[in-house]
Amino acid sequence: MICPNCQRENRSTAKFCDECGCSLASAGDVRPDEAEPGENVAGRAASDEADARPSDDADAAAGAMAADDPTERAASEEREASAEASAAEEGAADADEAAEPGGGDAAKTSQLPNDLTPFVPLKSREAAETGPKIDLSGIDECLVDSSYQPPKNAWRTGDTMELPPLEGAQTSRPREFRADNDKPQKRRVSIAAIVFGCLVIALGIGAFSTYSLEMWGGKIVPDVVGKTQTDAEYLLGEKSFSVQVNEVPSDETQGIVLSMVPSAGGRVDADMSVVINVSVPRIVPDVVQDQRDVAVTRLQESGITSVVFEAERSSEHPGTVLAVDPKPGVQVSGVEEVTLTLAEPYTVPDVAGMKSEEAVRAIEEAGYVATITYDTKDAEENDVVLSSKPDEGETLDPGSSVELVVSMSRSATLVDITEEFLQDLKDSKEPLHATNNGMSYLIESIDSVSFDHDETTAFEITASDPAATDTNAVSRVKGTITWDPTNYVVSIDVES
């Protein structure tokens, strides 16, 4: 929309000029030089002539400005009366012109009852091209005071302008006009905010990208579990990590990484050391001649936890490992047992209550030599070990002699040796010679043997006379045998 006063280009929906504040209501009318073909030229001329007159709004404005002066008020009333008469005459002329074709629209446009702004005549295309030409003739007739100066354009300072109300006319809400000098500043602020936001976003993207590329904030520890030791050291070396290898006995394949510290996926400093636990086989260490505790610790360090022990008498220090099974250097699994043979000192075994023959065998198995001493005092059982010298449990060098004290009941001993004596005569077919009558007896069977008193035993046998011709003639013979302390026969007496 072009302002008819200053020729400024305005918005198509604007009602007032942004530059001078002039009303744009009449700018939408058809200009005289742009009339359509067939429009009445006389009607346009009449319309232009009517537009050239000062409007009632201008008179109203001038009247309002001089309302406070009585002289001016009287002059103003006189002018208004003459203006009304002139308007009546012009209205009649306009009515005639409006009746002609093409002349009615312009007349209606120029005489709108609600248009309160001063009328500005439309300019021809030639005037618009050469510049504004304002006709100020006759304006002195509308002014009360010729020295009156109109107020400065308030809209040029960014303020608003309020027109004085017109008497007798319908007032409208005051319109405000604001200069355009704030728009470029807002635009500059918005652009700065956008640039700052873009810069922040770019910095964030750059920081994230460099962090993802591990250019700062440490390195991500790669996962090397399950890889060989060589591959693990290579991957960690690429990240500038130092590698510390720790061998762990395992049933897994030798040289495989079992675990790592710190764990994979973490982010740590590049100069940090990474510990990898590499599997190695379980090998039985050589622990012979080690003490028991030291041997067990070395076996555990080799991954061997199942250990059993055996004892063997030895002159070595007690607890010394004498042998290992399996032998040192053999690879074993985690569930396989390893047997340690430990040295224990030579001690006298406990043989009390054993028969003399059984006790002698136990003493010899313990590495000693057994000697027997008999005790006949108050002995109820015969041939039982009463004690040993040294006593049981005492440490004694191997090959030493151990004395066994064996009980010997004289009655039982004499009965035993009597039975043995008679059995030998029977087996050898030698006759039993009686010392009291000089007779000889061939023993056919031994019927009974018993202790009689002191060193004497009684016997009863079935015997025959070796000199008799009838071999079937036998008889029962009773007698006694007397023994000396060394178990030799002193005499044999037969009852007659």
Secondary structure, 3 states (H helix, E strand, C coil): CECCCCCCECCCCCCECCCCCCECHHHHCCCHHHCCCCCCHHHHHHHHHHHHCCCHHHHHHHHHHCCCCHHHHHHHHHHHHHHHHHHHHHHHHHHHHHHCCCCHHHHHHHCCCCCCCCCCCCCCHHHHHHCCCCCCCCHHHHCCCCCCCCCCCHHHHCCCCCCCCCCCCCCCCCCCCCCCCHHHHHHHHHHHHHHHHHHHHHHHHHHHHHHHCCCCCCEECCCCCCCEHHHHHHHHHHCCCEEEEEEEECCCCCCEEEEEECCCCCEECCCCEEEEEEEECEECCCCCCCEHHHHHHHHHHCCCCCEEEEEEECCCCCCEEEEEECCCCCEECCCCCEEEEEEECCECCCCCCCEHHHHHHHHHHCCCEEEEEEECCCCCCCCEEEEEECCCCCECCCCCEEEEEEECCHHHHHHHHHHHHHHHHHHHCCCEECCCCCCEEEEEEEEEEEEEECCEEEEEEEEECCCCCCCCCEEEEEEEEEECCCCCEEEEEECC
